[in-house]
Amino acid sequence: MKQFITFINIPEVRGKIPKCQICQKSFSFTTREHQCKRCLRAVCEGCSPFKINHIKKDGKESTKPHRMCKICKEESEQIKNFVEQNHIAYGVDTISKQWLGGTLSQQDYKNARESAKIRFDKTEISGFDNINYSLKEFYYLVGKDNQKLQNVCLTFCSKNPEVQFSAELVCLANFLLCFSSEASTYQLLTIIYKQKPPDECIVSILTYCVKGYGLGEDEKQLLKQFLQSRLKRYLITYSINMFNFDTTLFLITQLIKKYDSFIKGLSAIFILASTQLKNTNHEDLELWILRNVRRKDAENKLNSMQMPTPKQEIESRDTSQSVRSIAFSMIEQQDQSQNNELKAEISNLKLQLALKDNEIESYKFQLQQMQSPDDSKKDKYIQQKNDEIAILLARVDALTLENKQLSKKESNYLNQNSIQAEQQKIIQEQQQQIERLKTKLKDTTFENRAMSMSLATSAQSIMSGKEVQDLKQKHEDEKQQLLDQIHSLEQNKAQLQRIIDSQKQLNQRVVDYISSMTINTNVIELSLKPPLERSTKNDNEDYKLLIDTKNQQNQLLKQLLIANQQQIQELNNKLKDIKQMIYSS
């Protein structure tokens, strides 16, 4: 089952009303309309000169400052001062010591927790993002512990089956936990839910308003209509989320005293709002009360209530009372006055003592909260550093193994250099052989041409046609053999050149890899140094040397690349020349 908390809807009115909702100044070209991001009032610039970070709908503080009206600015500062001065902390006994006095006990809650049978997993409370802006800021400053809230609510419902696990119970318990421990909240819930509201709350409120404040008949009828429509929302929530923070605290204090005091407090608030009854609908009147009724105004109005006192029998006094009895009466009055002053002073001292106890408890709680994260952070930091050191040591071991392997490769590389030199020598010999064959081919070509000419002139007289044909075929066969030999030598040369090029590339990669491994090893050795030894002049010189070495390697690679490209180009040119000579012959 899903339940939703009761809340007052705050509509978006920017651009829809003609006047500032604080000073009633009309908006115009010179008087621009703005919006307070906290209470969503449409306000002028004069009523909203501040730009402050506010608590957003999700309960988190905004990252950028936004415009805030002067009413919200004042209320926000009062909430912060109240939390700081009274050392308010979630789940810690502070104001609850004033509410409970000498009846504060931990044993009742402990016994209830041990014997409670908690089965409320199917109930889900939703809509907590609809907490009004004033309570939301207070909750943000105080903090929250969902586990404590769950413990109190479920234990209370388990011990009081007639009370349902509802959104109203959760909201009330959450508000009380801001000023008290779990045990004290359990006691306060027991006090509140055991009080019996009057049968006719509307009649009681109207009676207080008419007889206590002189409410007129017309206003009485309008207030009656409002109470018939909306009073249930104020009663089932015990005022939570229906007023701003300080007014809510005032009403909860009245409720803990006596339910009738809570009704009187509501009556004082509704009298303050009675001036808006004629021109405001019920929904807007709720919003007006939330935004405008303050605790100080409600307390003053409650103290000014003038209820008729019961008639008392006045005893007749003897007109001939003696001077002695009058003097005794005056002395008795003086003693009573002194007793009252002493009682007031004792109460004041008790209150100061309670505040000091609250301060000590708050400091203990804050110290406990501060020590635990520090220890966990310290352990986490040490573990992180140990992991980093283990990783670096593993890398050092791996690099050591790689260096050994590279040493073997380097020795092989030296052997391969000698092999490469031999291959280069073979290529040169084959090149010389190709040159000799080219020369022989040229000579043979010239001889063939001369012989062909001589044969052409004297073939008929000296030789027969068949003999001439055989001679030509012989020369062609010799020429083809020379061409095959040249082609075979070119293939061998190309194959050897590819082997040499691949070997050079492999050797260069080995050199680069050895250099990079050397640089990485030096960097790791520098990183393993203690922090106090890391930023020294020698380390800076080592880093510069590593960078210079890397730059020199890059320059050498570029030079080798250019030399290889030139050599390849020369070989290609030579091959072209050989092909042209062969085809021209």
C-alpha positions as CSV (number, residue, x, y, z in Angstrom):
1,M,0.0,0.0,0.0
2,K,1.3,3.4,-1.0
3,Q,0.6,6.5,1.1
4,F,1.3,10.2,0.3
5,I,2.0,13.0,2.7
6,T,-0.3,15.9,3.1
7,F,1.1,19.1,1.6
8,I,0.1,22.6,0.4
9,N,0.4,23.1,-3.3
10,I,2.4,26.2,-4.3
11,P,1.3,27.2,-7.9
12,E,3.5,28.9,-10.4
13,V,2.3,32.5,-10.6
14,R,5.1,34.3,-12.3
15,G,3.7,36.4,-15.1
16,K,0.1,35.8,-14.0
17,I,-0.4,38.4,-11.3
18,P,0.0,42.2,-11.7
19,K,1.4,43.1,-8.3
20,C,4.3,42.2,-6.0
21,Q,3.0,39.7,-3.4
22,I,4.9,41.5,-0.6
23,C,4.7,45.2,-1.1
24,Q,1.7,45.2,-3.6
25,K,3.6,47.4,-6.0
26,S,2.3,47.0,-9.6
27,F,4.7,45.5,-12.1
28,S,5.6,47.8,-15.0
29,F,8.4,48.6,-17.5
30,T,10.4,50.2,-14.6
31,T,9.3,47.7,-12.0
32,R,10.4,44.3,-13.2
33,E,8.8,41.1,-11.9
34,H,11.1,38.5,-10.3
35,Q,10.5,35.2,-8.4
36,C,11.8,34.1,-5.0
37,K,13.2,30.6,-5.7
38,R,12.5,29.6,-2.1
39,C,8.8,30.4,-1.6
40,L,7.9,31.1,-5.3
41,R,6.4,34.5,-4.6
42,A,6.2,36.9,-7.5
43,V,8.2,39.9,-6.2
44,C,9.7,43.2,-7.3
45,E,13.4,43.8,-7.1
46,G,13.1,46.0,-4.0
47,C,11.6,43.0,-2.1
48,S,14.1,40.5,-3.4
49,P,17.6,42.1,-3.4
50,F,19.4,38.9,-2.3
51,K,20.9,36.1,-4.3
52,I,21.6,33.1,-2.1
53,N,21.9,29.3,-2.4
54,H,18.6,27.7,-1.5
55,I,17.4,24.2,-0.8
56,K,15.9,22.6,-3.9
57,K,12.9,20.3,-4.2
58,D,15.1,17.2,-3.9
59,G,16.5,18.4,-0.5
60,K,19.9,19.4,-1.8
61,E,21.5,22.8,-1.9
62,S,21.6,24.6,-5.2
63,T,25.1,25.0,-6.8
64,K,24.4,28.6,-7.9
65,P,22.9,31.5,-5.9
66,H,19.3,32.5,-6.9
67,R,17.0,35.4,-6.0
68,M,15.4,35.3,-2.6
69,C,12.9,37.6,-1.0
70,K,13.5,39.5,2.2
71,I,11.0,37.5,4.1
72,C,12.6,34.2,3.2
73,K,16.1,35.7,3.9
74,E,15.1,36.6,7.4
75,E,13.4,33.2,8.1
76,S,16.4,31.3,6.7
77,E,18.8,33.1,9.0
78,Q,16.5,32.5,12.0
79,I,16.4,28.8,11.3
80,K,20.2,28.6,11.0
81,N,20.7,30.6,14.3
82,F,18.2,28.3,16.1
83,V,20.0,25.2,15.0
84,E,23.4,26.5,16.0
85,Q,22.4,28.1,19.3
86,N,20.5,25.0,20.5
87,H,23.0,22.5,19.0
88,I,20.2,20.7,17.2
89,A,21.3,17.3,15.8
90,Y,19.1,14.5,14.4
91,G,18.4,11.7,17.0
92,V,19.9,13.7,19.9
93,D,18.0,14.9,23.0
94,T,17.9,18.7,22.9
95,I,14.5,20.5,23.1
96,S,13.0,17.1,24.2
97,K,14.5,17.7,27.6
98,Q,12.3,20.7,28.0
99,W,9.2,18.9,26.7
100,L,9.7,15.8,28.9
101,G,11.5,17.2,31.9
102,G,11.9,14.6,34.6
103,T,9.9,12.0,32.8
104,L,12.6,11.4,30.2
105,S,13.4,7.7,30.2
106,Q,15.2,5.2,28.0
107,Q,13.9,2.0,29.5
108,D,10.3,2.1,28.0
109,Y,11.7,2.3,24.5
110,K,14.3,-0.4,25.1
111,N,11.6,-2.8,26.4
112,A,9.3,-2.0,23.5
113,R,12.1,-2.6,21.0
114,E,12.9,-6.0,22.5
115,S,9.3,-7.2,22.5
116,A,8.1,-5.6,19.3
117,K,7.0,-7.7,16.3
118,I,7.7,-5.6,13.3
119,R,5.8,-6.5,10.0
120,F,5.3,-3.4,7.9
121,D,7.3,-4.2,4.8
122,K,4.3,-3.7,2.5
123,T,3.7,-0.1,3.4
124,E,5.4,2.6,1.3
125,I,5.4,6.3,2.1
126,S,5.8,8.6,-0.9
127,G,5.9,12.3,-1.7
128,F,8.6,13.5,0.7
129,D,9.8,15.9,-2.0
130,N,6.6,17.9,-1.3
131,I,7.9,19.0,2.2
132,N,7.4,22.7,2.3
133,Y,10.4,25.0,1.7
134,S,10.7,26.1,5.4
135,L,10.8,22.5,6.9
136,K,13.0,21.3,4.0
137,E,15.7,23.9,4.9
138,F,15.5,22.9,8.6
139,Y,15.8,19.2,7.7
140,Y,18.8,19.9,5.5
141,L,20.6,21.6,8.4
142,V,19.8,19.0,11.0
143,G,20.4,15.9,8.8
144,K,18.5,12.6,8.8
145,D,18.9,9.0,9.8
146,N,16.3,6.7,8.1
147,Q,17.2,3.8,10.3
148,K,16.3,5.7,13.5
149,L,13.1,6.9,11.9
150,Q,12.1,3.4,10.9
151,N,13.0,2.0,14.3
152,V,10.8,4.5,16.2
153,C,7.8,4.3,13.8
154,L,7.7,0.5,13.6
155,T,8.2,0.0,17.3
156,F,5.5,2.4,18.2
157,C,3.0,0.8,15.8
158,S,3.9,-2.6,17.1
159,K,3.2,-1.6,20.7
160,N,0.1,0.4,19.7
161,P,-1.9,-1.7,17.2
162,E,-4.7,0.9,17.1
163,V,-2.3,3.4,15.4
164,Q,-1.8,2.8,11.7
165,F,1.6,3.1,10.1
166,S,0.9,6.2,8.0
167,A,2.5,9.1,6.3
168,E,1.3,11.4,9.1
169,L,3.0,9.2,11.7
170,V,6.3,9.2,9.8
171,C,6.2,13.0,9.3
172,L,5.5,13.6,13.0
173,A,8.2,11.2,14.2
174,N,10.7,12.7,11.8
175,F,10.1,16.2,13.1
176,L,10.4,15.0,16.8
177,L,13.6,13.1,16.0
178,C,15.2,16.4,15.1
179,F,15.0,17.4,18.8
180,S,15.2,14.1,20.6
181,S,16.6,10.6,20.7
182,E,14.7,7.4,19.6
183,A,13.6,6.8,23.2
184,S,12.4,10.3,23.7
185,T,10.6,10.4,20.4
186,Y,8.8,7.1,21.4
187,Q,7.7,8.8,24.7
188,L,6.5,11.9,22.9
189,L,4.5,9.9,20.3
190,T,2.9,8.0,23.2
191,I,1.9,11.3,24.9
192,I,0.5,12.8,21.7
193,Y,-1.5,9.8,20.5
194,K,-3.0,9.2,24.0
195,Q,-4.6,12.7,24.1
196,K,-8.2,12.7,23.1
197,P,-9.3,15.6,20.8
198,P,-12.6,17.3,21.6
199,D,-15.7,15.9,19.9
200,E,-16.4,19.1,18.0
201,C,-13.1,20.8,17.1
202,I,-14.8,23.3,14.8
203,V,-17.1,24.4,17.6
204,S,-14.2,24.7,20.0
205,I,-12.2,26.8,17.6
206,L,-15.1,29.1,16.7
207,T,-15.9,29.5,20.4
208,Y,-12.3,30.6,21.2
209,C,-12.3,33.0,18.2
210,V,-15.7,34.6,19.1
211,K,-15.4,34.8,22.8
212,G,-11.6,35.1,23.1
213,Y,-11.0,37.6,20.2
214,G,-14.4,39.0,19.4
215,L,-14.8,37.6,15.9
216,G,-17.8,39.1,14.1
217,E,-20.7,37.1,12.8
218,D,-19.8,37.5,9.1
219,E,-16.2,36.4,9.7
220,K,-17.5,33.6,11.9
221,Q,-19.5,32.1,9.0
222,L,-16.6,32.4,6.6
223,L,-14.2,30.8,9.1
224,K,-16.7,28.0,9.7
225,Q,-16.8,27.2,5.9
226,F,-13.0,27.2,5.8
227,L,-12.8,24.9,8.9
228,Q,-15.4,22.5,7.4
229,S,-13.3,22.3,4.3
230,R,-9.7,22.3,5.6
231,L,-9.5,21.7,9.3
232,K,-9.1,17.9,8.9
233,R,-5.8,18.4,7.1
234,Y,-4.4,20.4,10.0
235,L,-5.6,17.8,12.6
236,I,-4.5,14.6,11.0
237,T,-1.0,16.0,10.3
238,Y,-0.7,17.6,13.8
239,S,0.3,20.7,11.8
240,I,3.4,19.1,10.2
241,N,4.0,20.5,6.7
242,M,1.1,22.9,7.0
243,F,3.1,25.8,8.6
244,N,6.6,27.2,8.4
245,F,9.2,25.8,10.8
246,D,8.9,28.1,13.8
247,T,5.1,28.0,13.8
248,T,5.2,24.2,13.6
249,L,7.5,24.0,16.6
250,F,5.2,26.4,18.5
251,L,2.1,24.2,17.8
252,I,3.9,20.9,18.6
253,T,5.0,22.4,21.9
254,Q,1.3,23.3,22.6
255,L,0.3,19.7,21.6
256,I,2.7,18.1,24.0
257,K,1.3,20.2,26.8
258,K,-2.4,19.4,26.1
259,Y,-4.6,18.9,23.1
260,D,-6.7,21.9,24.1
261,S,-3.6,24.1,24.0
262,F,-3.0,22.9,20.5
263,I,-6.6,23.9,19.5
264,K,-6.1,27.3,21.1
265,G,-2.9,27.7,19.1
266,L,-4.8,26.9,15.9
267,S,-7.5,29.4,16.9
268,A,-4.9,32.1,17.3
269,I,-3.5,31.4,13.9
270,F,-6.9,31.4,12.2
271,I,-7.7,34.7,13.8
272,L,-4.5,36.1,12.3
273,A,-5.7,34.8,8.9
274,S,-9.3,36.0,9.3
275,T,-8.5,39.3,7.5
276,Q,-8.0,37.3,4.3
277,L,-11.3,35.3,4.5
278,K,-13.4,37.6,2.4
279,N,-11.0,38.0,-0.6
280,T,-9.3,34.6,-0.7
281,N,-10.4,31.0,-1.5
282,H,-9.6,28.2,0.8
283,E,-6.6,26.8,-1.1
284,D,-5.0,30.3,-1.3
285,L,-5.7,30.9,2.4
286,E,-3.7,27.8,3.3
287,L,-0.8,29.1,1.3
288,W,-1.1,32.6,2.8
289,I,-1.0,31.1,6.3
290,L,2.1,29.0,5.4
291,R,3.9,32.1,4.1
292,N,2.9,34.8,6.5
293,V,2.0,33.5,10.0
294,R,5.0,33.5,12.3
295,R,5.5,32.0,15.7
296,K,5.9,35.4,17.4
297,D,2.6,36.6,16.0
298,A,0.8,33.4,17.0
299,E,2.2,33.5,20.6
300,N,1.2,37.1,21.0
301,K,-2.3,36.5,19.8
302,L,-2.6,33.4,22.0
303,N,-1.5,35.4,25.1
304,S,-4.0,38.1,24.3
305,M,-7.0,35.7,24.3
306,Q,-9.6,36.9,26.9
307,M,-11.8,34.0,27.9
308,P,-14.4,34.6,30.6
309,T,-13.4,33.2,34.0
310,P,-15.8,31.3,36.1
311,K,-17.7,33.3,38.7
312,Q,-16.1,33.0,42.1
313,E,-17.9,33.5,45.4
314,I,-16.6,36.6,47.1
315,E,-16.5,36.2,50.9
316,S,-17.7,39.2,52.8
317,R,-15.1,40.8,54.9
318,D,-15.5,42.6,58.1
319,T,-15.3,46.3,57.7
320,S,-13.8,46.5,61.1
321,Q,-10.8,44.4,60.2
322,S,-7.9,45.1,62.6
323,V,-4.7,46.8,61.4
324,R,-2.8,43.8,62.6
325,S,-4.6,41.4,60.2
326,I,-4.0,43.9,57.3
327,A,-0.3,44.0,58.1
328,F,-0.2,40.2,58.3
329,S,-1.8,40.0,54.9
330,M,0.7,42.4,53.4
331,I,3.6,40.3,54.8
332,E,2.1,37.2,53.4
333,Q,1.8,38.8,50.0
334,Q,5.5,39.9,50.1
335,D,6.5,36.3,51.0
336,Q,4.5,34.9,48.1
337,S,6.1,37.4,45.7
338,Q,9.6,36.4,46.9
339,N,8.7,32.7,46.5
340,N,7.6,33.4,43.0
341,E,10.8,35.2,42.2
342,L,12.8,32.3,43.6
343,K,10.8,29.8,41.6
344,A,11.4,31.8,38.4
345,E,15.1,31.9,39.1
346,I,15.2,28.2,39.8
347,S,13.4,27.5,36.6
348,N,15.8,29.7,34.7
349,L,18.8,27.9,36.2
350,K,17.2,24.6,35.3
351,L,16.7,25.7,31.8
352,Q,20.3,26.9,31.5
353,L,21.5,23.6,32.9
354,A,19.4,21.7,30.4
355,L,20.9,23.8,27.6
356,K,24.4,23.0,28.8
357,D,23.5,19.3,28.9
358,N,22.2,19.6,25.4
359,E,25.4,21.3,24.3
360,I,27.5,18.5,25.8
361,E,25.4,15.8,24.2
362,S,25.6,17.6,20.9
363,Y,29.4,17.9,21.1
364,K,29.6,14.2,22.0
365,F,27.5,13.2,19.0
366,Q,29.5,15.5,16.7
367,L,32.8,14.1,18.0
368,Q,31.5,10.6,17.4
369,Q,30.4,11.4,13.9
370,M,33.8,13.1,13.2
371,Q,36.0,10.4,14.5
372,S,34.5,7.5,12.7
373,P,34.8,8.9,9.2
374,D,38.4,10.0,9.9
375,D,39.4,6.5,11.0
376,S,37.7,4.9,8.0
377,K,39.3,7.5,5.6
378,K,42.7,6.9,7.2
379,D,42.4,3.1,6.8
380,K,41.1,3.5,3.3
381,Y,44.1,5.8,2.4
382,I,46.6,3.4,3.9
383,Q,45.0,0.5,2.0
384,Q,45.1,2.5,-1.2
385,K,48.7,3.4,-0.8
386,N,49.6,-0.3,-0.1
387,D,47.8,-1.3,-3.2
388,E,49.7,1.3,-5.3
389,I,53.0,0.1,-3.9
390,A,52.1,-3.5,-4.6
391,I,51.2,-2.6,-8.2
392,L,54.5,-0.7,-8.7
393,L,56.5,-3.5,-7.3
394,A,54.8,-6.0,-9.6
395,R,55.6,-3.6,-12.5
396,V,59.3,-3.5,-11.4
397,D,59.5,-7.3,-11.3
398,A,57.9,-7.5,-14.8
399,L,60.3,-4.9,-16.1
400,T,63.2,-6.7,-14.6
401,L,62.2,-9.9,-16.4
402,E,61.7,-8.0,-19.6
403,N,65.1,-6.5,-19.3
404,K,66.6,-9.9,-19.0
405,Q,64.8,-11.0,-22.1
406,L,65.9,-7.9,-23.9
407,S,69.5,-8.5,-23.0
408,K,69.2,-11.9,-24.8
409,K,67.5,-10.2,-27.7
410,E,70.3,-7.6,-27.8
411,S,72.9,-10.3,-28.1
412,N,70.9,-11.9,-30.8
413,Y,70.7,-8.5,-32.4
414,L,74.5,-8.2,-32.5
415,N,74.7,-11.7,-34.2
416,Q,72.0,-10.6,-36.6
417,N,74.1,-7.5,-37.5
418,S,77.0,-9.7,-38.5
419,I,74.5,-11.9,-40.6
420,Q,73.2,-8.7,-42.1
421,A,76.7,-7.6,-43.1
422,E,77.3,-11.0,-44.8
423,Q,74.0,-10.7,-46.6
424,Q,75.0,-7.2,-47.7
425,K,78.3,-8.6,-49.0
426,I,76.4,-11.3,-51.0
427,I,74.2,-8.6,-52.5
428,Q,77.3,-6.6,-53.6
429,E,78.8,-9.7,-55.2
430,Q,75.5,-10.5,-57.0
431,Q,75.4,-6.8,-58.1
432,Q,78.9,-7.2,-59.6
433,Q,77.9,-10.4,-61.3
434,I,74.9,-8.6,-62.8
435,E,77.2,-5.9,-64.1
436,R,79.5,-8.5,-65.7
437,L,76.5,-10.2,-67.3
438,K,75.2,-6.9,-68.5
439,T,78.6,-6.2,-70.2
440,K,78.7,-9.6,-71.7
441,L,75.1,-9.2,-72.9
442,K,76.0,-5.9,-74.6
443,D,79.0,-7.5,-76.3
444,T,77.0,-10.4,-77.4
445,T,74.3,-8.1,-78.8
446,F,76.8,-6.2,-80.8
447,E,78.3,-9.4,-82.2
448,N,74.9,-10.7,-83.1
449,R,74.1,-7.5,-85.0
450,A,77.4,-7.6,-86.9
451,M,77.0,-11.3,-87.6
452,S,73.5,-10.8,-88.8
453,M,74.6,-8.1,-91.2
454,S,77.5,-10.2,-92.5
455,L,75.2,-13.2,-92.8
456,A,72.7,-11.2,-94.6
457,T,75.2,-10.1,-97.3
458,S,77.0,-13.4,-97.8
459,A,74.4,-16.0,-96.8
460,Q,73.7,-17.1,-100.3
461,S,77.3,-17.5,-101.2
462,I,78.7,-19.1,-98.1
463,M,76.0,-20.9,-96.0
464,S,72.6,-22.4,-96.7
465,G,69.5,-21.0,-95.2
466,K,69.2,-23.8,-92.6
467,E,72.7,-23.2,-91.2
468,V,72.0,-19.5,-90.8
469,Q,68.7,-20.2,-89.0
470,D,70.5,-22.6,-86.6
471,L,73.1,-20.0,-85.8
472,K,70.5,-17.4,-85.0
473,Q,68.6,-19.8,-82.8
474,K,71.8,-20.6,-80.9
475,H,72.4,-16.9,-80.2
476,E,68.8,-16.4,-79.1
477,D,69.1,-19.3,-76.7
478,E,72.3,-17.8,-75.2
479,K,70.6,-14.5,-74.9
480,Q,67.6,-16.1,-73.1
481,Q,69.9,-17.9,-70.7
482,L,71.5,-14.6,-69.8
483,L,68.1,-13.0,-69.3
484,D,67.0,-15.8,-67.0
485,Q,70.2,-15.5,-65.0
486,I,69.7,-11.7,-64.6
487,H,66.1,-12.3,-63.6
488,S,67.1,-14.9,-61.0
489,L,69.7,-12.6,-59.6
490,E,67.2,-9.7,-59.4
491,Q,64.8,-11.9,-57.5
492,N,67.5,-13.0,-55.1
493,K,68.5,-9.4,-54.6
494,A,64.9,-8.3,-53.9
495,Q,64.4,-11.1,-51.5
496,L,67.6,-10.3,-49.6
497,Q,66.7,-6.6,-49.6
498,R,63.3,-7.5,-48.0
499,I,65.0,-9.6,-45.4
500,I,67.4,-6.8,-44.6
501,D,64.6,-4.2,-44.4
502,S,62.5,-6.4,-42.1
503,Q,65.6,-7.1,-40.0
504,K,66.3,-3.4,-39.7
505,Q,62.7,-2.7,-38.6
506,L,62.9,-5.5,-36.1
507,N,66.2,-4.2,-34.8
508,Q,64.9,-0.7,-34.6
509,R,61.8,-1.8,-32.7
510,V,64.0,-3.7,-30.3
511,V,66.1,-0.6,-29.8
512,D,63.1,1.6,-29.2
513,Y,61.6,-1.0,-26.8
514,I,64.8,-1.2,-24.8
515,S,64.9,2.6,-24.6
516,S,61.3,2.9,-23.6
517,M,61.7,0.2,-21.0
518,T,64.8,2.0,-19.6
519,I,62.8,5.3,-19.4
520,N,59.8,3.6,-17.7
521,T,62.1,1.9,-15.2
522,N,63.7,5.2,-14.3
523,V,60.3,6.8,-13.9
524,I,59.1,4.0,-11.6
525,E,62.3,4.3,-9.6
526,L,61.6,8.0,-9.2
527,S,58.0,7.4,-8.2
528,L,59.0,4.9,-5.6
529,K,61.1,7.5,-3.8
530,P,59.6,8.9,-0.5
531,P,57.6,12.2,-0.9
532,L,60.3,14.2,0.8
533,E,63.0,13.0,-1.6
534,R,61.0,13.2,-4.8
535,S,61.1,16.9,-5.6
536,T,64.9,17.4,-5.6
537,K,67.2,19.0,-8.1
538,N,68.7,15.6,-9.2
539,D,65.2,14.3,-9.9
540,N,64.5,17.2,-12.1
541,E,67.8,16.7,-14.0
542,D,66.9,13.0,-14.4
543,Y,63.5,13.9,-15.9
544,K,65.2,16.4,-18.3
545,L,67.8,13.8,-19.3
546,L,65.1,11.2,-20.0
547,I,63.2,13.7,-22.2
548,D,66.4,14.7,-24.1
549,T,67.2,11.0,-24.6
550,K,63.7,10.4,-26.0
551,N,64.1,13.4,-28.3
552,Q,67.5,12.1,-29.6
553,Q,65.9,8.7,-30.3
554,N,63.1,10.3,-32.3
555,Q,65.7,12.3,-34.3
556,L,67.8,9.2,-35.0
557,L,64.6,7.3,-36.1
558,K,63.8,10.1,-38.5
559,Q,67.4,10.1,-40.0
560,L,67.2,6.3,-40.4
561,L,63.8,6.5,-42.1
562,I,65.2,9.1,-44.6
563,A,68.3,7.0,-45.3
564,N,66.2,3.9,-46.0
565,Q,63.9,5.8,-48.3
566,Q,66.9,7.1,-50.3
567,Q,68.4,3.6,-50.5
568,I,65.1,2.2,-51.7
569,Q,64.8,4.9,-54.3
570,E,68.4,4.2,-55.6
571,L,67.6,0.5,-55.9
572,N,64.4,1.2,-57.8
573,N,66.3,3.4,-60.2
574,K,68.9,0.8,-60.9
575,L,66.3,-1.9,-61.5
576,K,64.6,0.5,-64.1
577,D,67.9,1.0,-65.9
578,I,68.6,-2.8,-66.1
579,K,65.1,-3.4,-67.4
580,Q,65.5,-0.8,-70.1
581,M,68.8,-2.2,-71.2
582,I,67.4,-5.7,-71.4
583,Y,64.3,-4.7,-73.4
584,S,66.3,-2.4,-75.7
585,S,68.6,-5.3,-76.7
